[in-house]
Amino acid sequence: MREIAPDEVSRLEECLRQLAEHHNEVSVNFKGCFPKKPVPESLTAFEEAVRSGKSKIAVIEEPDRIAGFCKIDRIGVEGHIDILIVLKEFRGKGYGKQLMDWAVDSLRQDGAARIEIRVVDGNDAKAFYEKYGFRTVSEILRSDLK
């Protein structure tokens, strides 16, 4: 596992596409709504955030590709785990735990007093985060106007 440089962010495309597919499969209320913005636009924003120091991204690599990544942000005393994804074929190898441990340790070292992570309603990863002490503190209700 290692942190990536801004010029490597484009290598995250496969993970972002699979994350959108996963959210579309498991989301209770928003199937078909992902990705929220085009993947190339997200990658550009990620690159800028890493370049500016607002974000850090760690990856787990297999010989031919990135198996998963975690993007974290720090805003004031609040740490945010923006994305944590391990590609389906690499799950069960402890990669999610490695990425989560990196995120928590990095944010703690950067002085974050608390960490927030948002989970799509229906995503079974919620149980994984709860093992780290995360708990539901709010629910967001949304209505699309037509």
C-alpha positions as CSV (number, residue, x, y, z in Angstrom):
1,M,0.0,0.0,0.0
2,R,1.2,3.5,-0.8
3,E,0.0,7.1,-1.2
4,I,-0.2,8.2,-4.8
5,A,1.0,11.4,-6.5
6,P,-1.4,13.7,-8.4
7,D,-0.3,12.4,-11.8
8,E,-1.3,8.9,-10.9
9,V,-4.9,9.6,-10.1
10,S,-6.1,8.6,-13.6
11,R,-5.3,5.0,-12.6
12,L,-8.3,5.0,-10.3
13,E,-10.8,5.0,-13.1
14,E,-11.7,1.3,-13.0
15,C,-12.3,1.5,-9.2
16,L,-14.6,4.5,-9.6
17,R,-16.6,2.8,-12.3
18,Q,-17.0,-0.4,-10.2
19,L,-18.0,1.7,-7.2
20,A,-20.7,3.4,-9.2
21,E,-22.0,0.0,-10.3
22,H,-22.0,-1.3,-6.7
23,H,-23.9,1.7,-5.5
24,N,-26.4,1.3,-8.3
25,E,-26.9,-2.4,-7.2
26,V,-27.2,-1.9,-3.5
27,S,-28.8,1.5,-3.1
28,V,-32.2,1.3,-1.6
29,N,-33.4,4.7,-2.9
30,F,-31.0,5.8,-5.6
31,K,-30.5,2.9,-8.0
32,G,-29.2,4.3,-11.4
33,C,-28.1,7.6,-9.9
34,F,-24.4,6.8,-9.9
35,P,-21.9,8.2,-10.7
36,K,-23.1,11.6,-9.5
37,K,-20.8,13.3,-11.9
38,P,-18.8,11.8,-14.9
39,V,-15.8,9.8,-13.8
40,P,-13.3,11.9,-15.8
41,E,-14.6,15.0,-13.9
42,S,-14.2,13.2,-10.5
43,L,-10.6,12.2,-11.4
44,T,-9.7,15.8,-12.3
45,A,-11.1,17.0,-9.0
46,F,-9.2,14.3,-7.1
47,E,-6.0,15.2,-8.9
48,E,-6.5,18.9,-7.9
49,A,-7.3,18.0,-4.3
50,V,-4.2,15.8,-3.9
51,R,-2.0,18.4,-5.6
52,S,-3.3,21.1,-3.2
53,G,-2.9,18.9,-0.1
54,K,-6.6,18.9,0.7
55,S,-6.8,15.1,0.0
56,K,-4.6,12.0,0.3
57,I,-5.2,8.8,-1.7
58,A,-3.7,5.4,-0.8
59,V,-3.8,2.5,-3.2
60,I,-3.4,-1.3,-2.9
61,E,-1.8,-2.6,-6.0
62,E,-1.8,-5.9,-7.7
63,P,0.9,-6.6,-10.4
64,D,-1.3,-5.4,-13.3
65,R,-3.7,-2.9,-11.7
66,I,-5.0,-1.1,-8.7
67,A,-7.1,-3.4,-6.5
68,G,-8.5,-0.7,-4.3
69,F,-8.1,2.8,-2.9
70,C,-9.1,5.2,-0.2
71,K,-9.4,8.9,-0.5
72,I,-9.4,11.1,2.7
73,D,-9.9,14.8,3.2
74,R,-9.3,16.9,6.3
75,I,-11.3,20.1,6.9
76,G,-10.6,21.8,10.2
77,V,-10.8,19.2,13.0
78,E,-13.0,17.0,10.8
79,G,-11.6,14.1,8.8
80,H,-13.6,12.6,6.0
81,I,-13.2,9.2,4.4
82,D,-14.5,10.2,1.0
83,I,-14.2,6.8,-0.8
84,L,-13.0,3.4,0.2
85,I,-13.3,0.7,-2.5
86,V,-11.8,-2.7,-3.1
87,L,-12.5,-4.3,-6.5
88,K,-14.8,-7.3,-6.2
89,E,-12.2,-9.8,-7.3
90,F,-9.8,-8.7,-4.6
91,R,-12.2,-8.7,-1.6
92,G,-11.5,-11.0,1.3
93,K,-7.7,-10.4,1.3
94,G,-7.7,-7.8,4.0
95,Y,-7.2,-4.8,1.6
96,G,-10.2,-2.9,3.0
97,K,-8.8,-3.2,6.5
98,Q,-5.4,-2.0,5.4
99,L,-7.0,1.0,3.6
100,M,-9.2,1.8,6.6
101,D,-6.3,1.5,9.1
102,W,-4.3,3.9,6.9
103,A,-7.2,6.4,6.7
104,V,-7.8,6.4,10.5
105,D,-4.0,6.6,11.3
106,S,-3.4,9.4,8.7
107,L,-6.3,11.5,9.8
108,R,-5.3,11.0,13.5
109,Q,-1.7,12.1,12.7
110,D,-3.0,15.1,10.8
111,G,-4.9,16.2,13.9
112,A,-8.5,15.3,13.1
113,A,-10.7,15.1,16.2
114,R,-13.3,13.0,14.5
115,I,-13.9,11.2,11.2
116,E,-17.0,11.1,9.1
117,I,-17.9,8.6,6.3
118,R,-21.1,8.6,4.3
119,V,-22.6,5.3,3.3
120,V,-25.2,4.7,0.6
121,D,-28.4,3.4,2.2
122,G,-28.3,-0.4,1.6
123,N,-24.5,-0.7,1.4
124,D,-23.4,-3.7,3.5
125,A,-20.1,-1.9,4.1
126,K,-21.8,-0.1,6.9
127,A,-21.1,-3.1,9.2
128,F,-17.4,-2.9,8.3
129,Y,-17.3,0.8,9.4
130,E,-19.2,0.0,12.6
131,K,-16.4,-2.3,13.6
132,Y,-14.2,0.8,13.7
133,G,-16.6,2.5,16.1
134,F,-18.5,4.5,13.5
135,R,-22.2,5.0,14.2
136,T,-25.1,6.6,12.4
137,V,-25.5,10.1,13.6
138,S,-28.0,11.4,10.9
139,E,-30.0,10.4,8.0
140,I,-30.5,12.6,4.9
141,L,-33.9,12.7,3.3
142,R,-34.0,13.8,-0.3
143,S,-36.7,14.4,-2.9
144,D,-36.0,15.0,-6.6
145,L,-38.2,17.8,-8.0
146,K,-39.5,17.2,-11.5
